[in-house]
Amino acid sequence: MVKRKQRSKRSVSSLPKGLPTRGGGENPFEAVHRAKRPKHDVVNRPTMKSAGPSALARSIQQRQEAIQAARKASQSANVFQDKRIGEYNPEHSQDDKQIARLVRERSQRSKRSQKFNLDGDNEELLTHKGKTLDKLTAADHIILSDDEDDDFGGLETDLHFGGGTQKASIYGHSVDMADVYAQRKNDLDDIIMRRKILKAERLENKHMQEEKIETMDEQYQELANLLQFRDKEKEIREYTASRRNGTLTKEDEEFEEWNKELKTFQFASTKVKAADRTKTPEEVAKEEADRLQELETRRLARMNGDFDSDSLADISDEEGYSSKVTMSKKRRKADSAEALDYADSDDDEGDQRKPRFTPDGLVMVNRRGEVVVENAEEEDGDDEEVDGIANASMPEHAVETRILANYHAHAQFDGHESWFEGVVTNVNKDVESGKVSYDITYDDGDFEECVLARHVRLPSEAVVANVNQPCETDKTAKAKLSKAKSRARATIPYVFEVPTTLDALHELIAAHASTGEDASTIIDRIYKVNSVRLDRRNTERMQNFYDVLLRRFVAIGDAIFESGGGGPQLGRYKQLNALLKALYAMAQDAPDSATAVWSRRLGVLQSAHAKRLRDAELDTQDEDNDEEITAWPSTGVFLALRSIGHIFPVTDRRHHVVTPTLLFLAQIIGHTPVTSLYDLVLGVMCSGLLLEYSKGAQRIVPECLVFLADVIRLYTPDVTTSAGAFALPSLGAASTMHIFTSLRLAVSKFEASDCLRLSLEKSRINGEEIKSAILASALQLTEMAANFFGVPQSSVTQESFVVLAESVLSLEPKSRQYPFPKVMQQKVSDCVSAISKVCPGGLRAPLRLRSGPTIREKAIKSLAPRMEDPSKYSLSKDKGKGATQAALDRTRREYKREHKAVARELRTDAAFFEAERRKDKEKKDSSARAKRHKAFSWMEGEQATMNQQVRQGGGLLSGGGIGAARAKAKSAKVGMKKGGKL
């Protein structure tokens, strides 16, 4: 056998093989000589104490201790585990989660833990003498004398019923009852005396205070006579009379609505709950969506005739009464049996005339889809007849009559009634129509005018109405149900799917909307029901809907240019306001989606503008179309660009939407040719939009100021001779056109007392008044720009306003040939005074591409050697460099040093972390190895014992079980040799 080499056992503290290790031992060169022990002790020689570690070693040690503490803290950090029931199970709804959590909470409760919970809902009640505490009466709280604790052993009885010299034991001491009685009497006398003294002191203080007040009244009597106190009752009477006669002051008219609203708060409930926390936007959106879903469910139920759980609170009895009067009138006017049958139908829907959006405009359509021409006079007569019937059934009340009036019935929500007592102060009766109204003064001091007769009744009538209410309810129940059903069919749905195309949105509006306000309501409900805050999965659909709303915004703006506002039915300006609110709200919910839509839309507008510029260069015009081709964007596009300032911040240095918009507007102003008054109007509007966007950030847009200067230059007395003074080629070419050469003449004929404003409507742009409005707007924008930027900030600012100043001065408002009116002259004067603050007087130095030579450059170079001060000489790497380059190099070197230091620290920390990790691993491995070796040693000992027993034939064994085996082994009958194996 080959002899096995003895391997040296590796210690537990040693590192495994293959890991890098540093050589142990101290570096002899780092040892300090003073720290060494002296070889010989010398008398009177001071011995230096052992110096501690160096500053570098101490800092490294502190760093390692901090890292070690952070490492231990990171290893002992807890882990948050979300154990909410059903939180990450998509199959469970919110109700299932709440029910499961409630079951778990109830199961964990025990009666033993809730035994002493007095605020809980347990059924255990506290009792006293067999009665619960809430059923005890005052008689149960009487304490009888037998129940009192007599600590004096019958002393009170002895004192009141004789036994003056009797001895008694109190608290284990024997006392004389006469002494106890005398002490008790003295104590009571002292208490009474102190009370009397305090009462006398209070009375004396009161007299002194009254005397001081009388003295002060006498001293200030002359001053009090000079004060004048107002008569509040007289002021109230005068205010009521002024309001009745319509002679209120401007201040009183402004506070009239405020006073009315304040009165409504007096009747509101003063019991309010504690202030809750502010709801998150997600919670607010969830509540609004739930409300719309509930209203839609009720509307569908009414349409289907399901009124089981419907209280019909929004259908008042007066509406049923008016519908009955209307139906009786229609029956009288019916000419055929078919009309009578239609009027007597259960649905009670009338002729179903509703306005609809069509290509021909807004028309009225009946239930069969036929266009019906309305007769305004007939409708007015019908309304008057209904009012006459209603007023004829009401008794007339005299002045000073006590009545009950429905306070502000026209302002009540959903037919709600608020009846208050008052007195009739005046009766107003219309001679022509026969209508009666009352002026009522309520008992609380409030006053209301022109209260209709149906909203006034006597107190006795109110009692009778309450008694007969069941009968009247039975009579009007059918009318209310029919009214609710017809209203549900005519009501706009509360829940819509998200339309992803503009045609789909127009179909929804055409099917359900009759006015512009209805269209805005539909858009608002689509947003609230499908908000991104409700479900993040709606992001893609709402992003498409955002683009649809933006395109509709542009379409409505174009319709305003072609047809105007559309009157109260269409209300295009109100539609734009509603769309802008929806766009802003959606941008707040999903800023990334809104930014992406606007960026894509700006790219489309940029491409369309480039195409229009190419078409304008060809100067093509359709023979069948009289309209001129313009390269300027439409009115809808301009309004869409204007809305960006309301949706995104315009003061940021860079913005994904606002910055491209500013560049796009500047490109429109600088590159687009001007060929008509519409182009000129839109250019001035774009300039104003650029000023509005740049004033907050104090940015100067040269294209805006130059365009305004060229527009003002068009109004000079002789514009043809100054064609070369135009800075923009587009306006320079326009100065030769006839439509622009007559601008000065049109302004000189302007006779209005006030300057007009620019309009977005086509009918007003083509008029003669727009020429004066363009000049007034350009001067106003110039004045605003001068006020925004204030004092000159740089040569560029001054240069820009110098161009504007030259244009304004070239107007010559008092020219003999074409003088301006006084209103326009005042505008020019205000503009000049504003520009003079920005452009100070004196000659303006011309702009040069390069500045002239400096004094240092003009000076003759000295060839004499320059001697440096040896005391101030220093080695520097930045010698001979400029200040900027030297600062840059210093910063670069400092950055490099810091980078190396950080890398060095990271390497040191990494080495320390690795060493500590190895120590921990070695500690764990050593512990496991020691346990394993201990187990191996025990197993080897057991195995050795068994081997010895086998070799000796069981000689080491003892016990009854092995004795027979030993006897057989000795007799060799088992067939086993001695010393053999089993």
GIVENTA-V802167 format. One record per residue. RES is the residue in one letter. PHI is phi in whole degrees, 0 to 359 (* if undefined). D_LAST is the distance of its C-alpha to the last C-alpha in whole Angstrom. Layout:
<<RES;PHI;D_LAST> <RES;PHI;D_LAST>>
This chain:
<<M;*;29> <V;279;31> <K;285;32> <R;280;32> <K;287;35> <Q;281;35> <R;271;37> <S;286;39> <K;286;38> <R;279;41> <S;290;43> <V;292;43> <S;279;46> <S;282;47> <L;277;48> <P;295;46> <K;287;46> <G;95;49> <L;270;51> <P;290;55> <T;229;55> <R;264;58> <G;292;58> <G;282;58> <G;94;60> <E;269;64> <N;287;67> <P;294;69> <F;283;72> <E;276;72> <A;288;72> <V;271;75> <H;297;77> <R;290;78> <A;281;74> <K;285;73> <R;284;73> <P;297;76> <K;287;75> <H;234;78> <D;276;79> <V;248;83> <V;292;85> <N;60;87> <R;257;85> <P;291;84> <T;264;80> <M;279;79> <K;290;77> <S;295;74> <A;287;75> <G;284;72> <P;295;71> <S;288;74> <A;296;75> <L;295;73> <A;294;70> <R;297;71> <S;296;72> <I;295;69> <Q;295;67> <Q;298;69> <R;296;69> <Q;293;65> <E;296;65> <A;295;67> <I;294;64> <Q;297;61> <A;295;63> <A;295;64> <R;293;60> <K;294;59> <A;294;61> <S;291;61> <Q;284;57> <S;260;58> <A;291;60> <N;282;60> <V;243;60> <F;280;63> <Q;238;61> <D;280;64> <K;251;63> <R;294;66> <I;290;65> <G;71;66> <E;291;68> <Y;248;66> <N;256;66> <P;292;69> <E;283;69> <H;272;70> <S;278;74> <Q;294;75> <D;294;75> <D;297;72> <K;297;71> <Q;295;73> <I;294;72> <A;297;68> <R;293;69> <L;294;71> <V;296;68> <R;296;65> <E;293;68> <R;294;69> <S;291;65> <Q;280;64> <R;284;67> <S;224;67> <K;293;69> <R;291;68> <S;286;69> <Q;264;72> <K;293;73> <F;255;75> <N;274;76> <L;288;80> <D;271;81> <G;280;78> <D;259;79> <N;288;77> <E;273;79> <E;284;79> <L;240;82> <L;276;83> <T;234;85> <H;215;88> <K;58;89> <G;85;88> <K;238;89> <T;287;88> <L;295;89> <D;283;91> <K;257;93> <L;288;94> <T;253;98> <A;293;100> <A;293;101> <D;286;97> <H;267;97> <I;285;100> <I;260;99> <L;281;100> <S;293;101> <D;289;99> <D;273;96> <E;283;97> <D;275;95> <D;268;98> <D;279;97> <F;261;100> <G;62;100> <G;80;103> <L;291;105> <E;298;107> <T;294;108> <D;293;109> <L;290;111> <H;270;113> <F;234;114> <G;95;115> <G;86;113> <G;295;114> <T;255;114> <Q;288;110> <K;273;107> <A;224;104> <S;250;101> <I;240;100> <Y;56;96> <G;85;96> <H;243;99> <S;270;102> <V;232;105> <D;270;109> <M;292;110> <A;294;113> <D;294;112> <V;296;109> <Y;294;112> <A;294;114> <Q;297;111> <R;296;110> <K;292;114> <N;296;114> <D;296;111> <L;293;113> <D;295;116> <D;298;114> <I;296;113> <I;296;116> <M;294;118> <R;296;115> <R;296;116> <K;294;119> <I;296;119> <L;298;117> <K;295;119> <A;293;122> <E;295;121> <R;296;120> <L;294;123> <E;294;125> <N;297;123> <K;294;124> <H;296;128> <M;296;127> <Q;294;125> <E;296;128> <E;294;131> <K;296;129> <I;295;129> <E;296;133> <T;297;134> <M;294;132> <D;296;133> <E;292;137> <Q;288;136> <Y;260;135> <Q;294;137> <E;295;139> <L;290;136> <A;292;135> <N;292;138> <L;280;138> <L;282;135> <Q;239;135> <F;260;132> <R;279;132> <D;266;133> <K;293;129> <E;296;131> <K;294;134> <E;296;131> <I;297;129> <R;296;132> <E;294;134> <Y;294;130> <T;295;130> <A;295;134> <S;294;133> <R;292;130> <R;290;132> <N;274;135> <G;76;132> <T;246;134> <L;290;130> <T;286;130> <K;295;127> <E;292;125> <D;293;125> <E;294;125> <E;293;121> <F;268;120> <E;294;121> <E;296;118> <W;295;116> <N;295;118> <K;296;117> <E;294;113> <L;294;113> <K;295;115> <T;294;112> <F;288;110> <Q;291;112> <F;265;111> <A;283;107> <S;291;104> <T;274;104> <K;275;100> <V;235;98> <K;277;94> <A;296;93> <A;296;93> <D;273;90> <R;290;88> <T;290;89> <K;284;88> <T;285;86> <P;302;88> <E;294;85> <E;292;86> <V;297;89> <A;296;89> <K;294;87> <E;296;89> <E;294;92> <A;295;90> <D;297;89> <R;297;93> <L;293;94> <Q;297;91> <E;294;92> <L;296;96> <E;293;95> <T;298;94> <R;293;97> <R;294;99> <L;295;97> <A;295;97> <R;293;101> <M;298;101> <N;273;100> <G;80;101> <D;262;98> <F;242;100> <D;295;97> <S;255;96> <D;253;99> <S;274;101> <L;54;104> <A;289;105> <D;273;106> <I;250;109> <S;271;112> <D;293;114> <E;294;117> <E;294;115> <G;296;116> <Y;294;119> <S;294;120> <S;293;118> <K;294;120> <V;297;124> <T;296;123> <M;292;122> <S;295;125> <K;295;127> <K;292;125> <R;295;126> <R;293;130> <K;268;130> <A;289;128> <D;254;131> <S;216;129> <A;292;126> <E;296;123> <A;295;124> <L;295;124> <D;298;121> <Y;292;119> <A;288;120> <D;271;119> <S;294;116> <D;290;113> <D;289;111> <D;55;114> <E;260;114> <G;67;118> <D;276;119> <Q;56;115> <R;277;117> <K;225;115> <P;284;115> <R;220;113> <F;279;113> <T;229;114> <P;301;116> <D;274;119> <G;117;118> <L;268;117> <V;230;119> <M;259;119> <V;236;117> <N;274;117> <R;291;114> <R;270;115> <G;85;115> <E;269;119> <V;285;120> <V;244;123> <V;272;125> <E;282;126> <N;246;129> <A;298;129> <E;294;132> <E;295;131> <E;295;127> <D;297;129> <G;295;131> <D;296;128> <D;297;127> <E;295;130> <E;294;130> <V;296;127> <D;297;128> <G;295;131> <I;296;129> <A;295;127> <N;286;130> <A;293;132> <S;278;129> <M;260;129> <P;287;132> <E;268;134> <H;256;133> <A;272;136> <V;293;136> <E;66;134> <T;266;132> <R;283;129> <I;221;126> <L;246;123> <A;235;122> <N;279;119> <Y;291;118> <H;49;118> <A;296;117> <H;289;117> <A;258;114> <Q;286;112> <F;264;109> <D;57;108> <G;70;111> <H;291;110> <E;242;113> <S;228;114> <W;262;117> <F;225;119> <E;280;122> <G;192;125> <V;232;129> <V;284;131> <T;258;133> <N;200;134> <V;244;135> <N;253;135> <K;231;136> <D;275;137> <V;291;140> <E;287;139> <S;268;136> <G;79;136> <K;286;133> <V;239;132> <S;223;130> <Y;231;130> <D;258;130> <I;237;128> <T;252;127> <Y;279;124> <D;293;123> <D;276;121> <G;99;124> <D;282;122> <F;224;125> <E;223;125> <E;252;127> <C;53;128> <V;277;126> <L;295;126> <A;294;127> <R;288;124> <H;260;122> <V;232;125> <R;205;125> <L;280;126> <P;301;124> <S;294;125> <E;294;124> <A;294;121> <V;294;120> <V;297;121> <A;296;119> <N;290;116> <V;290;117> <N;269;118> <Q;298;115> <P;299;113> <C;294;116> <E;296;116> <T;295;113> <D;295;113> <K;289;116> <T;263;114> <A;296;111> <K;295;111> <A;294;113> <K;292;110> <L;297;108> <S;295;110> <K;295;110> <A;295;107> <K;293;106> <S;292;109> <R;293;108> <A;297;104> <R;290;105> <A;274;107> <T;283;105> <I;290;103> <P;302;99> <Y;265;97> <V;235;94> <F;227;94> <E;279;92> <V;282;92> <P;282;95> <T;263;93> <T;228;97> <L;292;100> <D;294;102> <A;296;99> <L;294;100> <H;294;104> <E;294;103> <L;299;102> <I;294;105> <A;293;107> <A;277;105> <H;239;105> <A;259;107> <S;244;111> <T;224;112> <G;295;111> <E;294;109> <D;296;107> <A;298;106> <S;294;105> <T;295;103> <I;297;101> <I;296;100> <D;295;99> <R;289;97> <I;299;95> <Y;294;94> <K;289;93> <V;282;91> <N;243;89> <S;293;89> <V;292;86> <R;290;85> <L;281;84> <D;207;82> <R;292;81> <R;286;80> <N;277;84> <T;298;85> <E;294;85> <R;294;88> <M;290;90> <Q;293;90> <N;295;92> <F;294;94> <Y;297;95> <D;294;96> <V;296;98> <L;296;100> <L;294;101> <R;292;102> <R;293;104> <F;301;105> <V;295;107> <A;295;109> <I;293;110> <G;299;112> <D;295;113> <A;294;115> <I;297;116> <F;295;118> <E;280;119> <S;236;120> <G;86;120> <G;289;118> <G;86;118> <G;77;120> <P;291;118> <Q;288;116> <L;280;115> <G;58;114> <R;295;113> <Y;295;113> <K;292;111> <Q;296;109> <L;297;108> <N;297;107> <A;294;105> <L;296;103> <L;295;103> <K;297;101> <A;294;99> <L;296;98> <Y;293;98> <A;296;95> <M;292;93> <A;293;93> <Q;289;92> <D;288;89> <A;225;88> <P;297;89> <D;296;88> <S;294;89> <A;297;92> <T;296;92> <A;295;91> <V;294;94> <W;294;97> <S;297;95> <R;295;95> <R;292;99> <L;296;100> <G;296;99> <V;295;101> <L;295;104> <Q;296;104> <S;296;104> <A;295;107> <H;293;109> <A;297;108> <K;294;109> <R;295;113> <L;295;114> <R;293;113> <D;292;115> <A;292;118> <E;294;119> <L;285;120> <D;56;122> <T;267;121> <Q;213;123> <D;287;123> <E;291;126> <D;281;126> <N;250;124> <D;278;127> <E;285;124> <E;280;123> <I;277;120> <T;241;119> <A;269;116> <W;282;115> <P;292;112> <S;284;113> <T;295;114> <G;297;110> <V;295;108> <F;298;110> <L;294;110> <A;294;106> <L;294;106> <R;292;108> <S;289;105> <I;298;102> <G;294;104> <H;272;103> <I;257;99> <F;241;98> <P;287;99> <V;258;102> <T;263;101> <D;292;98> <R;295;98> <R;223;97> <H;217;96> <H;291;94> <V;246;97> <V;291;100> <T;298;100> <P;298;101> <T;294;103> <L;298;105> <L;295;105> <F;293;106> <L;295;109> <A;296;110> <Q;294;110> <I;299;112> <I;292;115> <G;278;115> <H;250;115> <T;278;116> <P;286;120> <V;255;122> <T;233;125> <S;209;125> <L;295;126> <Y;297;122> <D;298;121> <L;293;123> <V;297;122> <L;292;118> <G;295;118> <V;295;119> <M;295;117> <C;295;114> <S;296;115> <G;297;115> <L;293;112> <L;296;111> <L;297;113> <E;295;111> <Y;283;107> <S;260;108> <K;289;110> <G;294;107> <A;267;105> <Q;58;109> <R;262;108> <I;252;111> <V;256;112> <P;298;114> <E;299;115> <C;295;116> <L;292;118> <V;293;120> <F;295;120> <L;297;122> <A;297;124> <D;290;125> <V;296;126> <I;295;128> <R;292;130> <L;295;130> <Y;260;133> <T;289;135> <P;301;139> <D;232;139> <V;285;135> <T;291;136> <T;283;137> <S;255;134> <A;294;132> <G;283;130> <A;276;129> <F;284;126> <A;279;123> <L;262;121> <P;296;122> <S;296;122> <L;284;124> <G;297;127> <A;289;127> <A;287;128> <S;295;130> <T;269;133> <M;282;132> <H;292;135> <I;294;133> <F;264;132> <T;287;135> <S;262;137> <L;291;134> <R;297;137> <L;296;139> <A;294;137> <V;289;136> <S;294;140> <K;268;141> <F;287;138> <E;239;140> <A;288;137> <S;279;137> <D;221;133> <C;287;131> <L;278;129> <R;244;125> <L;290;123> <S;234;122> <L;266;119> <E;268;121> <K;294;123> <S;296;126> <R;274;127> <I;291;125> <N;277;128> <G;276;131> <E;282;133> <E;289;132> <I;292;129> <K;293;130> <S;288;131> <A;294;128> <I;296;126> <L;295;128> <A;298;128> <S;291;124> <A;295;124> <L;294;126> <Q;294;124> <L;294;121> <T;297;122> <E;295;123> <M;296;119> <A;297;118> <A;295;120> <N;287;119> <F;293;115> <F;271;115> <G;64;118> <V;291;119> <P;295;118> <Q;262;115> <S;203;115> <S;294;117> <V;294;116> <T;299;116> <Q;297;120> <E;296;121> <S;297;119> <F;282;122> <V;295;125> <V;297;124> <L;295;125> <A;297;127> <E;296;130> <S;293;129> <V;292;130> <L;291;133> <S;281;134> <L;290;135> <E;53;138> <P;296;138> <K;255;142> <S;296;143> <R;290;147> <Q;282;146> <Y;230;143> <P;285;142> <F;281;139> <P;292;139> <K;296;139> <V;296;136> <M;288;134> <Q;297;136> <Q;294;134> <K;298;131> <V;296;132> <S;297;133> <D;296;130> <C;292;128> <V;295;130> <S;295;129> <A;288;126> <I;289;125> <S;297;127> <K;287;125> <V;273;122> <C;255;124> <P;293;127> <G;290;130> <G;107;131> <L;287;131> <R;264;127> <A;289;126> <P;292;125> <L;286;121> <R;231;120> <L;292;117> <R;234;117> <S;281;118> <G;288;121> <P;293;120> <T;277;119> <I;296;121> <R;294;118> <E;287;118> <K;284;122> <A;292;122> <I;285;123> <K;290;119> <S;271;120> <L;266;119> <A;289;118> <P;293;115> <R;264;113> <M;269;112> <E;260;109> <D;286;109> <P;297;106> <S;289;105> <K;257;104> <Y;284;103> <S;213;99> <L;287;97> <S;219;96> <K;283;95> <D;261;97> <K;289;100> <G;85;103> <K;260;101> <G;287;103> <A;296;102> <T;293;100> <Q;293;98> <A;295;97> <A;297;96> <L;296;94> <D;293;93> <R;298;92> <T;297;90> <R;294;88> <R;293;87> <E;296;86> <Y;296;84> <K;295;82> <R;297;82> <E;296;80> <H;296;78> <K;295;77> <A;296;76> <V;295;74> <A;297;72> <R;295;71> <E;298;70> <L;295;68> <R;296;66> <T;299;66> <D;295;65> <A;295;62> <A;296;61> <F;295;60> <F;299;59> <E;295;56> <A;295;56> <E;294;55> <R;296;53> <R;292;51> <K;298;51> <D;298;50> <K;295;47> <E;294;46> <K;294;45> <K;293;44> <D;294;41> <S;295;41> <S;297;40> <A;294;37> <R;294;36> <A;296;36> <K;296;34> <R;294;31> <H;296;31> <K;297;30> <A;293;28> <F;297;26> <S;297;26> <W;295;24> <M;294;22> <E;296;21> <G;296;21> <E;295;18> <Q;295;16> <A;297;16> <T;298;16> <M;294;12> <N;295;11> <Q;297;13> <Q;298;11> <V;293;7> <R;295;10> <Q;272;11> <G;71;8> <G;85;10> <G;291;13> <L;276;15> <L;277;14> <S;218;17> <G;131;18> <G;291;19> <G;283;16> <I;256;13> <G;296;15> <A;297;14> <A;294;11> <R;290;12> <A;295;15> <K;291;13> <A;292;10> <K;294;14> <S;278;15> <A;58;13> <K;272;13> <V;278;10> <G;88;10> <M;236;7> <K;285;9> <K;291;10> <G;84;10> <G;279;7> <K;248;4> <L;293;0>>
